[in-house]
């Protein structure tokens, strides 16, 4: 009887872990599909299943640091007449957001994209999209994700996007654009 009880507890605990992983991955695919829809990405292009990564393994924190809310410095000299103005405002993350986003990405680092949830044309090897694993804050209200389009010739481009939840809808803001 005791063994059956432990077996039941083990089964319930295992189910809870699997359910949590599946719901998190479902959330990730919802985000990527929202990006695909918002960015009007071409579903006739292919998909690279390995997530996009910056060149350096330690780059994740550097990427997020660029978007930290700047602390005001009351001792700043009034002689500084040049003010950096950025549109859109890219100073949107707290230090807590950054730590949670790094934790989220680390937790999902083994993710490989499953095309059955994204529905790209895998026969197209000339033009393909590649998505990063998203950075997601604790309450899932702020997300940073990158994607790029790779072409067979010397072409391609990519974007860093910031998603925020507003009135149950995702607002997507482009933070960076790059060309290959």
Backbone as numpy.savetxt, mean C-alpha at the origin, in Angstrom:
# Nx Ny Nz CAx CAy CAz Cx Cy Cz
-11.14 -37.07 27.15 -11.96 -35.88 27.15 -11.09 -34.62 27.15
-10.02 -34.67 27.94 -9.11 -33.53 28.03 -8.43 -33.28 26.68
-8.04 -34.36 26.00 -7.40 -34.22 24.69 -8.36 -33.62 23.67
-9.63 -34.01 23.75 -10.62 -33.46 22.82 -10.81 -31.96 23.07
-10.78 -31.56 24.33 -10.91 -30.15 24.67 -9.75 -29.35 24.08
-8.52 -29.85 24.26 -7.35 -29.15 23.71 -7.38 -29.13 22.18
-7.85 -30.20 21.59 -7.97 -30.26 20.14 -8.99 -29.23 19.65
-10.10 -29.08 20.37 -11.10 -28.10 20.02 -10.54 -26.68 20.15
-9.83 -26.40 21.23 -9.22 -25.09 21.44 -8.21 -24.80 20.33
-7.39 -25.78 19.99 -6.40 -25.62 18.93 -7.10 -25.31 17.60
-8.17 -26.05 17.30 -8.92 -25.83 16.05 -9.51 -24.43 16.01
-10.12 -23.99 17.09 -10.73 -22.65 17.13 -9.68 -21.55 16.99
-8.55 -21.73 17.66 -7.47 -20.75 17.57 -6.92 -20.70 16.15
-6.72 -21.86 15.53 -6.22 -21.92 14.15 -7.21 -21.26 13.19
-8.49 -21.51 13.39 -9.52 -20.92 12.55 -9.50 -19.40 12.68
-9.33 -18.90 13.90 -9.29 -17.45 14.13 -8.11 -16.82 13.39
-6.95 -17.45 13.42 -5.77 -16.94 12.72 -6.00 -16.94 11.22
-6.52 -18.04 10.68 -6.77 -18.13 9.24 -7.81 -17.10 8.82
-8.88 -16.94 9.62 -9.91 -15.96 9.30 -9.33 -14.55 9.30
-8.49 -14.23 10.29 -7.88 -12.90 10.37 -7.00 -12.65 9.15
-6.20 -13.64 8.74 -5.34 -13.49 7.58 -6.17 -13.31 6.31
-7.24 -14.10 6.19 -8.08 -14.00 5.00 -8.80 -12.66 4.93
-9.28 -12.15 6.06 -9.98 -10.86 6.02 -9.00 -9.73 5.73
-7.77 -9.85 6.21 -6.76 -8.83 5.91 -6.39 -8.86 4.43
-6.22 -10.04 3.89 -5.91 -10.13 2.46 -7.09 -9.67 1.61
-8.30 -9.96 2.04 -9.48 -9.48 1.33 -9.48 -7.94 1.31
-9.13 -7.33 2.43 -9.04 -5.87 2.51 -7.98 -5.35 1.54
-6.82 -6.00 1.49 -5.74 -5.58 0.58 -6.22 -5.63 -0.87
-6.91 -6.71 -1.25 -7.41 -6.81 -2.63 -8.49 -5.77 -2.91
-9.31 -5.43 -1.93 -10.30 -4.37 -2.11 -9.60 -3.04 -2.41
-8.52 -2.78 -1.69 -7.76 -1.55 -1.90 -7.16 -1.52 -3.31
-6.50 -2.60 -3.70 -5.87 -2.65 -5.03 -6.93 -2.51 -6.12
-8.07 -3.16 -5.96 -9.13 -3.04 -6.95 -9.69 -1.61 -7.00
-9.72 -0.93 -5.88 -10.15 0.47 -5.87 -9.15 1.34 -6.65
-7.86 1.05 -6.47 -6.81 1.77 -7.21 -6.97 1.50 -8.71
-7.17 0.24 -9.08 -7.34 -0.13 -10.49 -8.50 0.65 -11.10
-9.62 0.70 -10.38 -10.80 1.41 -10.87 -10.55 2.92 -10.96
-10.02 3.49 -9.90 -9.81 4.94 -9.85 -8.78 5.42 -10.88
-7.74 4.62 -11.08 -6.67 4.99 -12.02 -6.96 4.55 -13.45
-8.11 3.91 -13.66 -8.49 3.41 -14.99 -7.39 2.55 -15.61
-6.85 1.62 -14.83 -5.78 0.76 -15.33 -6.35 -0.21 -16.36
-5.55 -0.52 -17.34 -5.97 -1.36 -18.46 -5.93 -2.83 -18.07
-7.09 -3.47 -18.01 -7.18 -4.88 -17.62 -6.63 -5.82 -18.71
-6.35 -5.28 -19.90 -5.74 -6.09 -20.96 -4.25 -6.25 -20.74
-3.69 -5.50 -19.81 -2.28 -5.64 -19.48 -2.12 -6.79 -18.50
-0.88 -7.25 -18.37 -0.60 -8.35 -17.46 -0.34 -7.87 -16.03
-0.04 -8.82 -15.17 0.23 -8.55 -13.76 1.49 -9.29 -13.34
2.38 -8.58 -12.68 3.55 -9.22 -12.08 3.13 -9.62 -10.68
3.20 -10.91 -10.37 2.67 -11.42 -9.11 3.54 -11.08 -7.90
4.82 -10.85 -8.15 5.70 -10.47 -7.05 5.48 -8.98 -6.75
5.19 -8.63 -5.49 4.94 -7.22 -5.18 6.12 -6.31 -5.50
5.78 -5.10 -5.90 6.76 -4.06 -6.22 7.51 -3.67 -4.95
8.83 -3.53 -5.07 9.66 -3.06 -3.95 10.59 -2.00 -4.48
10.90 -1.05 -3.62 11.93 -0.07 -3.95 13.26 -0.81 -4.06
14.28 -0.14 -4.57 15.58 -0.78 -4.77 16.22 -1.28 -3.49
16.05 -0.58 -2.40 16.69 -0.95 -1.15 15.70 -1.61 -0.21
16.14 -2.65 0.48 15.28 -3.35 1.42 14.87 -2.46 2.59
15.68 -1.48 2.96 15.39 -0.62 4.10 14.67 0.66 3.69
14.14 0.69 2.49 13.54 1.89 1.96 12.14 2.18 2.51
11.44 1.18 3.05 10.07 1.38 3.50 9.95 2.53 4.48
10.80 2.55 5.47 10.73 3.62 6.46 11.04 4.97 5.83
12.00 5.01 4.91 12.33 6.27 4.24 11.16 6.78 3.41
10.45 5.86 2.75 9.27 6.25 1.97 8.25 6.93 2.87
7.96 6.32 4.00 6.94 6.85 4.91 7.38 8.12 5.62
8.67 8.24 5.91 9.18 9.44 6.60 8.89 10.71 5.81
8.85 10.60 4.47 8.58 11.77 3.63 7.20 12.36 3.89
6.30 11.53 4.44 4.92 11.95 4.59 4.53 12.25 6.04
5.53 12.35 6.92 5.26 12.67 8.32 4.75 14.09 8.47
3.86 14.28 9.42 3.39 15.62 9.75 4.57 16.36 10.35
4.86 17.52 9.81 6.00 18.31 10.28 5.64 18.98 11.60
6.56 18.87 12.56 6.37 19.55 13.83 6.75 21.01 13.65
5.91 21.90 14.16 6.22 23.32 14.00 7.38 23.69 14.91
8.23 24.53 14.38 9.40 24.97 15.13 9.21 26.45 15.45
8.86 26.74 16.70 8.59 28.13 17.09 9.84 28.99 17.08
11.01 28.37 17.09 12.26 29.12 17.09 12.75 29.45 15.68
11.95 29.07 14.69 12.36 29.30 13.31 12.51 30.79 13.06
13.60 31.15 12.43 13.88 32.56 12.20 12.87 33.16 11.24
12.43 34.36 11.55 11.45 35.04 10.69 12.09 35.51 9.39
13.42 35.46 9.31 14.11 35.88 8.09 13.92 34.88 6.96
13.51 33.66 7.31 13.32 32.63 6.30 12.06 32.95 5.50
12.22 33.65 4.37 11.08 34.12 3.60 10.57 33.09 2.60
11.39 32.11 2.29 10.98 31.10 1.33 10.29 29.97 2.08
9.07 29.69 1.70 8.29 28.64 2.34 8.05 27.54 1.31
8.27 26.31 1.73 8.02 25.21 0.83 6.52 24.93 0.82
5.95 24.99 -0.36 4.53 24.73 -0.51 4.38 23.47 -1.35
3.59 22.57 -0.86 3.42 21.30 -1.54 1.93 21.05 -1.77
1.55 20.80 -3.01 0.17 20.45 -3.33 0.18 19.09 -3.96
-0.54 18.16 -3.48 -1.34 18.21 -2.25 -0.44 18.16 -1.02
-1.03 18.44 0.13 -0.29 18.35 1.38 0.15 16.90 1.59
1.44 16.70 1.65 1.97 15.35 1.80 2.36 15.04 3.24
2.17 15.96 4.14 2.51 15.73 5.54 1.26 15.24 6.27
1.00 13.94 6.12 -0.29 13.38 6.54 -0.18 12.26 7.58
1.03 11.79 7.86 1.20 10.65 8.75 1.77 11.05 10.10
1.29 10.40 11.15 1.89 10.55 12.47 2.97 9.49 12.61
3.79 9.63 13.63 4.82 8.61 13.89 4.17 7.26 14.18
3.02 7.29 14.86 2.29 6.06 15.14 1.78 5.42 13.84
1.30 6.25 12.91 0.88 5.73 11.60 2.04 5.00 10.93
3.21 5.62 10.93 4.38 5.03 10.28 4.70 3.68 10.90
4.73 3.60 12.25 5.06 2.31 12.89 4.03 1.25 12.56
2.75 1.61 12.57 1.71 0.64 12.26 1.76 0.22 10.79
2.07 1.15 9.91 2.17 0.83 8.49 3.33 -0.13 8.22
4.44 0.10 8.88 5.59 -0.80 8.72 5.25 -2.19 9.27
4.54 -2.23 10.39 4.12 -3.50 10.98 3.19 -4.25 10.02
2.23 -3.53 9.45 1.27 -4.14 8.53 1.99 -4.73 7.32
2.90 -3.96 6.75 3.61 -4.43 5.57 4.49 -5.63 5.89
5.16 -5.59 7.03 6.00 -6.72 7.44 5.16 -7.98 7.63
4.01 -7.81 8.23 3.10 -8.94 8.48 2.65 -9.58 7.16
2.57 -8.80 6.10 2.09 -9.30 4.80 3.20 -9.43 3.77
4.44 -9.47 4.22 5.59 -9.46 3.30 5.64 -10.67 2.36
5.00 -11.77 2.71 5.05 -12.97 1.86 3.93 -13.00 0.83
3.12 -11.96 0.79 2.00 -11.90 -0.15 2.50 -11.95 -1.59
1.85 -12.75 -2.39 2.05 -12.78 -3.84 0.68 -12.49 -4.44
0.63 -11.63 -5.43 -0.66 -11.25 -6.01 -1.30 -12.42 -6.72
-2.58 -12.64 -6.45 -3.36 -13.68 -7.11 -4.25 -13.00 -8.13
-3.99 -13.29 -9.38 -4.70 -12.61 -10.46 -6.19 -12.91 -10.47
-6.62 -14.01 -9.87 -8.05 -14.32 -9.87 -8.85 -13.24 -9.13
-8.18 -12.45 -8.27 -8.86 -11.37 -7.56 -8.69 -10.01 -8.26
-7.78 -9.93 -9.23 -7.51 -8.66 -9.90 -7.90 -8.68 -11.38
-7.87 -9.86 -11.99 -8.38 -10.10 -13.35 -7.66 -9.34 -14.47
-6.34 -9.36 -14.43 -5.57 -8.83 -15.55 -5.36 -9.93 -16.58
-4.93 -9.55 -17.79 -4.69 -10.50 -18.87 -3.27 -11.06 -18.73
-3.15 -12.24 -18.20 -1.83 -12.82 -17.94 -1.12 -13.26 -19.22
-1.82 -13.26 -20.34 -1.16 -13.59 -21.61 -0.33 -12.42 -22.13
-0.61 -11.23 -21.63 0.12 -10.04 -22.06 1.40 -9.94 -21.23
2.52 -10.23 -21.87 3.81 -10.12 -21.18 4.57 -8.88 -21.64
3.99 -8.14 -22.56 4.62 -6.91 -23.06 4.41 -5.74 -22.09
3.19 -5.58 -21.62 2.82 -4.48 -20.72 2.22 -5.09 -19.45
2.85 -4.80 -18.32 2.38 -5.42 -17.07 2.43 -4.41 -15.93
1.48 -4.59 -15.01 1.45 -3.78 -13.79 2.10 -4.53 -12.65
2.65 -3.76 -11.72 3.21 -4.34 -10.50 2.80 -3.42 -9.35
2.23 -4.01 -8.30 1.75 -3.26 -7.14 2.61 -3.57 -5.93
2.77 -2.57 -5.07 3.45 -2.81 -3.79 2.45 -3.40 -2.80
2.95 -3.98 -1.75 2.09 -4.31 -0.62 1.75 -2.98 0.02
0.48 -2.71 0.27 0.15 -1.39 0.80 0.63 -1.18 2.23
0.91 0.06 2.56 1.17 0.48 3.94 -0.20 0.88 4.50
-0.64 0.26 5.58 -1.97 0.53 6.14 -1.82 0.89 7.61
-2.46 1.99 8.03 -2.37 2.35 9.45 -3.32 1.48 10.28
-3.29 1.65 11.58 -3.99 0.74 12.49 -5.50 0.70 12.26
-6.13 1.85 12.10 -7.59 1.85 11.93 -8.01 1.79 10.46
-7.04 1.52 9.59 -7.28 1.35 8.15 -7.92 2.58 7.51
-7.55 3.75 8.01 -8.09 4.99 7.46 -7.09 5.71 6.56
-5.82 5.30 6.60 -4.77 5.89 5.76 -3.96 4.76 5.13
-3.78 4.88 3.82 -3.05 3.83 3.09 -2.13 4.50 2.07
-0.93 3.96 1.96 -0.01 4.37 0.89 0.32 3.13 0.09
0.16 3.24 -1.22 0.45 2.11 -2.11 1.15 2.65 -3.35
2.02 1.83 -3.92 2.71 2.19 -5.14 2.37 1.17 -6.22
2.35 1.64 -7.45 2.23 0.70 -8.57 3.04 1.26 -9.72
3.40 0.35 -10.61 4.11 0.79 -11.81 3.65 -0.02 -13.00
3.78 0.58 -14.16 3.52 -0.07 -15.44 4.86 -0.31 -16.10
5.13 -1.55 -16.43 6.38 -1.91 -17.11 6.06 -2.32 -18.54
6.82 -1.78 -19.48 6.61 -2.06 -20.90 7.82 -2.82 -21.44
7.63 -3.43 -22.60 8.72 -4.21 -23.19 9.84 -3.31 -23.70
9.50 -2.14 -24.17 10.50 -1.18 -24.62 10.95 -0.36 -23.41
11.81 0.60 -23.63 12.26 1.46 -22.54 11.18 2.48 -22.21
10.14 2.00 -21.59 9.05 2.88 -21.21 8.46 2.38 -19.90
7.57 3.13 -19.37 6.90 2.74 -18.14 6.78 3.93 -17.20
5.96 3.76 -16.21 5.77 4.82 -15.22 5.22 4.21 -13.95
5.17 5.02 -12.92 4.63 4.54 -11.65 4.11 5.68 -10.82
3.39 5.33 -9.77 2.80 6.33 -8.88 2.86 5.84 -7.44
2.93 6.82 -6.55 2.69 6.58 -5.13 1.37 7.26 -4.82
0.42 6.49 -4.27 -0.91 7.00 -3.99 -1.18 6.98 -2.49
-1.96 7.96 -2.05 -2.40 8.05 -0.65 -3.92 7.93 -0.63
-4.43 6.96 0.12 -5.86 6.74 0.22 -6.34 7.09 1.62
-7.44 7.81 1.68 -8.07 8.12 2.96 -9.55 7.78 2.85
-10.11 7.38 3.97 -11.52 7.02 4.01 -12.32 8.27 4.36
-13.25 8.65 3.49 -14.11 9.80 3.72 -15.54 9.43 3.37
-16.43 9.49 4.36 -17.84 9.15 4.16 -18.02 7.79 3.50
-17.32 6.80 4.01 -17.38 5.40 3.54 -16.82 5.19 2.13
-16.19 6.21 1.56 -15.57 6.08 0.24 -14.09 6.39 0.35
-13.32 5.80 -0.56 -11.89 6.06 -0.59 -11.60 7.28 -1.44
-10.85 8.20 -0.89 -10.35 9.35 -1.64 -8.89 9.02 -1.97
-8.53 9.11 -3.23 -7.18 8.75 -3.66 -6.47 10.00 -4.16
-5.29 10.25 -3.57 -4.47 11.40 -3.92 -3.13 10.90 -4.45
-2.69 11.44 -5.56 -1.38 11.08 -6.10 -0.31 11.90 -5.38
0.66 11.19 -4.80 1.77 11.85 -4.10 3.00 11.95 -4.99
3.27 10.94 -5.78 4.46 10.95 -6.64 4.15 10.27 -7.96
4.83 10.72 -9.00 4.76 10.08 -10.32 6.19 9.94 -10.81
6.51 8.82 -11.39 7.85 8.65 -11.96 7.76 7.98 -13.32
8.80 8.18 -14.10 8.89 7.60 -15.45 10.15 6.72 -15.51
10.09 5.68 -16.32 11.25 4.80 -16.53 11.97 5.22 -17.79
